[in-house]
Structure formats: C-alpha cells, structure tokens
Amino acid sequence: MAGGGARGCGSASAMRDLLDGPRGTLEQLGVQFTKAGLGDVMQSWLGDGPALAVDPDELGGVLGAERVGDLATVAGLNEDRFLTALARQLPGVVRRMTAA
C-alpha cells in the first residue's frame, strides 16, 4: 500500500497480513466477498477490464469488525482511514497479485 514513512510500512504489513499472512489469504478474501454478495466486485479485479470500486463500509462488512481493528492497528491508522485506504488500493494489489 502506498503511503509515507512508518505508516506506509504498516499499511504494507497490513496488506500482506490480509492477503498472504496470519490474517488471511487472497482465496479466503474471495470467499468472503462472495458470501457478502460482492463476488462480482472482486472478480472484476482479476481481469484486464475495469475494476469495480468497493465501498469502505462494504469492505468493513466483508472483513468484520475485529479483523478491521487488527489490521488498522498494524497499519497505524484509525479504522475509517484504514478502510478508505484499503478500498482504494486493494483492487490494484489483487490485480497485480493475479496477473499472468
């Protein structure tokens, strides 16, 4: 995740924890998006077409309050700022992770 100084490092750590670490994997995140009725949003991040946006509040619902709190702490941000940043950056990160 982009950012400056220590916050940038914390945000990158939070992203790694969410997608390939102790707090989940990319596959698990896909399952959670599907269960929340947002599978089409995450699916749009996997191809070459336009990536659909995810609302920070919807993303919070996908992740759950406890997980959001944990990841926000790792990132060094309050929960609202973390979800806003994650909603903005997650589509590009997922796309890069799944590029052929």
C-alpha positions in Angstrom: 0.0 0.0 0.0 1.2 3.4 -0.7 2.0 5.9 2.0 4.8 7.7 3.6 7.1 6.8 6.4 6.2 4.4 9.1 2.5 4.5 8.1 3.4 3.2 4.6 5.3 0.3 6.1 2.5 -0.5 8.5 0.0 -0.3 5.6 2.1 -2.7 3.6 2.3 -5.1 6.5 -1.5 -5.0 6.9 -2.0 -5.7 3.3 0.4 -8.7 3.4 -1.4 -10.0 6.6 -4.7 -9.7 4.8 -3.7 -11.4 1.5 -1.0 -13.8 2.4 -0.4 -13.9 6.1 -1.7 -14.6 9.6 -5.0 -12.8 8.9 -6.0 -14.5 5.7 -5.2 -15.3 2.1 -6.4 -14.0 -1.2 -8.5 -17.1 -1.7 -10.2 -16.6 1.7 -10.9 -13.0 0.9 -12.6 -14.1 -2.4 -14.8 -16.4 -0.4 -15.7 -13.6 2.0 -16.5 -11.2 -0.9 -18.8 -13.9 -2.4 -20.6 -14.6 0.9 -21.2 -10.8 1.2 -22.7 -10.7 -2.3 -19.7 -8.8 -3.7 -18.1 -11.6 -5.7 -18.6 -9.7 -8.9 -16.6 -6.8 -7.5 -13.6 -8.9 -6.6 -13.9 -10.8 -9.9 -13.5 -7.5 -11.7 -10.1 -7.1 -10.1 -8.8 -10.3 -11.6 -9.1 -9.4 -15.3 -8.0 -6.8 -17.7 -11.3 -4.9 -17.7 -12.3 -2.1 -15.4 -12.0 -2.8 -11.7 -15.2 -2.1 -9.8 -14.9 0.0 -6.7 -15.7 -1.3 -3.3 -17.2 1.0 -0.7 -15.2 1.2 2.6 -18.3 0.3 4.6 -18.9 -2.7 2.5 -15.3 -3.7 2.8 -15.6 -3.4 6.6 -18.6 -5.8 6.4 -16.6 -8.3 4.4 -13.7 -8.3 6.8 -15.6 -8.0 10.1 -15.0 -5.5 12.9 -12.4 -7.5 14.8 -10.3 -8.1 11.7 -10.6 -4.4 10.6 -9.5 -3.3 14.1 -6.5 -5.7 14.0 -5.4 -4.6 10.5 -5.9 -0.9 11.2 -3.7 -1.3 14.3 -1.0 -3.0 12.2 -1.3 -0.1 9.6 -1.1 2.6 12.3 -4.4 4.1 11.2 -7.8 4.5 12.7 -10.4 2.1 11.3 -12.1 4.6 9.0 -8.9 5.8 7.4 -7.7 2.2 7.1 -10.9 1.1 5.3 -10.8 4.1 3.0 -7.2 3.4 2.0 -7.7 -0.3 1.7 -10.8 0.2 -0.5 -8.8 2.4 -2.8 -5.7 0.2 -3.0 -7.0 -3.3 -2.8 -8.2 -3.7 -6.4 -4.8 -2.8 -7.8 -3.0 -5.1 -5.4 -5.2 -8.0 -6.2 -4.8 -7.4 -9.9 -1.0 -7.3 -9.6 -1.1 -10.5 -7.5 -3.1 -12.4 -10.0 -1.6 -11.1 -13.2 -0.3 -13.8 -15.5 
